[in-house]
Structure formats: structure tokens, C-alpha cells
């Protein structure tokens, strides 16, 4: 069986953490923005909210796939907010237990002061922390040895232990602080133009500020899973009858529009969330602690990779042999995506992707050409830790000083092919975790190759989009590296250059992958023509 025929198992949606965050927009993202077109806090008419907690079950197509717990605590001159979500996510036929935790402190108007966001999945445990100082958000990333393996092992050896998994994780964190193994040396600095707000407190902020029917807030969402920011609108839509716990309740409906995706929440008169409705048929319903933790084990979600794929109107036996592909991409005109790139051009509504030539590449990189490349593609960041000694060591041991830039990339891709197990991962993709765990899907492969390349002086981007397989287009991530010219490289499929069925909708850095959120479930791709 060829590599091409093996692709389906290894494909992943673009960064599952983005999708996860989009489904639970009140729970896992951060925003900074304005209220009624002003960032002047003196115009906020906020009231003090009392301490409370809530539990919600997470359903997809009537299957319980998770639960979430939230608590609000009054502290001096503000609040402390804690969120914890447990889900069983199915990607590429593999079900994985996902734990997402966040803690933050806020001002009285719910402007965030600091946060700690953690996602635990299989062997991966990654944390992003942030602190606001002088209108600047300072972000640091941490790698940790996963507590979940110990928890699962404890469950196997002590079946009588009925303590819920959420409590176990919290206790494990208290007793195993030494398990933090990697921490970025220098915080990433993100300037903020307006007061920053925590999305898990957005409902409380709107309630405290007195947002009424037909009023809306213009926000800039910051997602810790990608460190990306983008404008969003939250609006109070009016009253609507819903069913909760077998009862009919008249609730206040709120909507959030973000990157072309629209999601909803329903609140009672006190501002408590009764129901949330996200993408891909996922719904959250209010319950109590017993209703969240008791009962049967969680069921896996529908296969999210297949759910967001797009059926192709033509099929190819050997797409790697194509030299040109012409497609019409529709139903995303309102998303303002930039489809023009190094190897693809939008002409009169038709997207033309050309396979790059490797002929004429230089023996070494020109210093003047390098100087003209955006520093973002040459330096480390919170997920692409190209300055870490381990990343640099593996990269430098893999290549020779006399290798051409192309030969260096070929050797780095060969190392990844040999040493990184191809396995679906639902986590925050970052180079160090991938190197430590030696496994991952397209996202992990792309971040690791980007880190390797930048560590040895080769600029590298991450492209995100869709790729063809067996009659369908699937979400995927790959690299574009500068080796005299920008060349698309897929380290998962061992392609230099990547074949022309790689259609890029986002190019550059990880935060730009937020652009794909509005595409999911709506984009249409029509193959018009192709050349072998």
C-alpha cells in the first residue's frame, strides 16, 4: 500500500484546540475589546456578582461526550474564575480523553489580570499562562509530564476509588509541581489596545454591564491555543423558550459571531447559562455535579475529521503527479480569506495551484534575501521553540554544514519520518512536546519541522487548509520553507514539494489558523481542471 493510500489515518482537522475552543467559546478563549464603542471603564455600569458555580453536560447528537465545571469566586477588587472541561473526542477513528483547565483573576468589570490555560491529552500536557501589565499581555508556554497517565494507572489498580477525574487531576497538580519540565525562557509580548476580558467571564461581564436586548459588544477574541486575536460580536437577541431538565423555560438568547461562525447561549434572569449551542451539533445543557459526574462513561464524539471534510467532484489515483490544479472555492466569500500565495493564485474566482520546481535552488541562502523575510518566520515563539537546546541539537546533528538548504530540509524531513510516530493527537501542537513524545499528526509534524528549520537559519511558515484524499478534501497543516524560494513541504507525507491538492486558506503562523473556523461545515470545493 502506498503512502498516499495511507493518508487518511494520518489526517487531522486544523489544530483541534481551535475547534474545541470554538465549540465552547464561553469557556476556553480570552478577548480584549470595547463595550458600546468605548474602552473607558468609567462608562461601565457594572454590578457586583455573587460567588457561584455551575455544571454543564456536553452532548453531540444526543450522546453525552463530556461535561464542564465552572466556579466564580469573589476576591479583593475582582473575581477568580476556574473552568474545567472533560471530553471524549474522536479524530480519525481514535477516541481520546481531553481535559482542558483554565484559571484566571479579573477586575470588578471582569477585565482579566492573569490566566493559566492547560490542555491534557494522552501523552501531551501543555500550558499557556498570561499576565497583563501596562497594556501588554505577557504569555509563556510550559510543557509538563502528563498527569493523566498516572491517573489512568491509578484507576486500573484501585477500581474502588470513586473520586472523579477532575478532582484527581487537581490533586495531582498540587502534589507534582516538579513535573513541569519545559518553560519558555522569555515571555511573548502582545500589545493590547483595549482592556482585556476573559471569555469564560463574558456572560458575567455582559450581565454586570447591563447589556440589553438588541445591544451588542464588539470584541477582539484572544485564543490561548493559538495566541491569535480577531474581532467578534456578542449580541443579546431577545427571549426564547427552551427545554432544560424536562422543563420549559423562557430564557435570554445571546449570540456570538466570530470568523464567520455563529454560536448561541441561553441565560436565565440572573445571567446563569442554561444552554450553549456550538459548531458540529455540539450542545451544552445545565445540570448539577451529580448529573455531570455520575452515570455511564462518556461516549466518543462523532469522527470530527470526517464530519468537516468536503466531498470532491472528481477523483485522482496519483495526486502527487499533478503539476497544476484548478478549483472553485465557494461559500466562504464573507470570510475575507487571502487565497493568493507563493504557489497558488486566485484568478476570476478560480484558484490555480502550481507545483513548485526544485531546479535552480541556491547552494546557500543569500543574506540579503534573508534580511527581507519577516522575522516571525525566523524566530522562536510559544509553540515553535526553535531556540531550545534540544531542538537545536537534533537539528544540527541531522545536517552537515556543507549541505545545501534543500539537502538540509530533506534530511530534517527524513528524520521526522523515521522518528515521529504518525498518530492523531488532540492537544496544543508544539515542537517540544512532539519531540519529547515522538508522536503526532499533521499539526505536530508542521510545528516540529518549523522549529528544526528556524533553528538552523531556514525561515519556515505553517500553512493550513485542505488536502485531497480518496474523493474528499480534509483539513490539514504543512510547512512552507525558504530555501532560496518559498517551497511547500509536507513532512507528514514526505513530500518536497507538497502536491498541488494542498489548498492553503491560511499561511504564516499558528494564530492565523483561526481564519479556518468559519469555513468548517460550509466550504465547497469544485475541481474544474488539472494537469499531470
Phi, psi and omega in degrees: 000134184282165176303318180303316182289343178271358189300320192305319183296332187265356182282150179220153168297156178296120178032097185302333179296328177295311180300316181300314179298323182291328180287332183238061191293341176277356194242329192233006181238167181235146177225158166230140185185199187238156177241122183052043175065027177215145174254011179283112186292342180293342180270357175283132177255054188282146174250156180283129178261147181277156177300142179198171173217157179215153176235142177221140173270147181249125183239150167222119182050047175071006175262135175278113183250002179174184176207163179220146180233134181226140176225145178239126183237134175280128175232177181300120177060032178169205183222158168242129182242130177238134177231140171216130182232136177238129179218157172245108187253134178254118172230130179054038176080003181246120179273134181226141176277127183242131175239125176238129180231143174215142175227144179206159169241145183227166170285180181295334178266013177074014170294130188283141175258317179203162180208159176222113184245126183228138174234131182239125182207117179055235181276358185258136177215109187229140183230141171238127177242150180215152178217138181263125175218124174052051177062022176233134176265120178259117186245135173231146177251149181227141168255139178227149169294133189291126176286337189297325179298320179295320181297313180298320179295322178297321179298322182291325185268352182217074185293341181281351181283111184261009179299134183291156185298326180299314179296322180297317181296317179298316180295320179298321179297322182291327186261354183230044180299335180290352182285352175293121187248333181226139178215131179298137187289317184242128180296146173281131183257124180239109179296141180242127179277335182228172179297133182274141180232145179276130184292330176295346176251011184296321179296315179298323179295319180290323178293313181295328181274352177079035179295126184252173179305134180075000172269151181219160177244134175264122187237162166241107183284136171245121182256115182293343179284343178229352185059030180256156179230147179197151181289148178214162180232127172248132186225141172273114189275333184130192183270147178205140178278131177226162176257125178224122179061034179080004181245148175269124184232137173273118188236161175272121183267130177239146178237151173231123178252125185210120178053038178085353178260143180236133181226164189223155172218150179238131187239151172276183185295337180270359179090008177282136181283124179261327185205145173228146179227119184247207181279164171057033175074020180267132182228142174246135180233139181296139177213194173243180184302315181296319180294331180279320189263333183274174176096195183290163177297155179297143174268152179287148176294168169300157180295106186293330179297314179288326185298325183257007178284165183236129180288135179269149180273350176222158181238155178231140174276323182225076182297337179293344179273349181293141176254342178207143178225134178240123182226156171251121180254124184227171178074016176229020185299332183276000185269352177057041177281145177264106185267351178279138181206194183298325186236003179227143185224136177265116182234113177052044178082359180250129179266122181249121179250126181250138176282131183286152173264143176264003179288145173076013177289146185287160177284336175208161184280138180281130183296324179292320178296320179296321182296334182274357181271138180307132182299337179301332183265006179241340186252165178287161169218189187297335182249338180247086190273065186290346178267359180289137182304325180291318177299311182297321182297312180296319181295314183291327178288340184276335185247171173244148179301333182274354180294146171287163177305319179296317180296324178297313179296319179300319180290322179293319177296319179297321178296316179296318178303320185280326193250344182254115180292134180276107184209137178300136180226132175248093183199185173276111184291124176212153190297315184295316178299320179296317179295319181291317186270345177056040177203161176159170176256207188299322182296315180293319178299318182292318180292323181291316179297320177300318180294315178302312183297312181296327180296333181251015173090013177258116178300143182213138175247171170243122174263146178227139181178227182225154180222148184278141173202123172047046174088006180221159172254130182243150175294142189202161176225144180208187183244159165234122185242148180261110179233045186109323167221160175286125181233132177286133182226131177244102182284342176286319182263001179059050182240121173225101001278165177292147182291165189283356174280356171284104180258113184273128174251346179212133183220136175135279185222170189296325184294336180289346179293346173302335181300335184281348185302315182289344180285328192299124178086359183228334183296142176236137181233122178245120177282119182266318183196166179202158180229132175269000000 
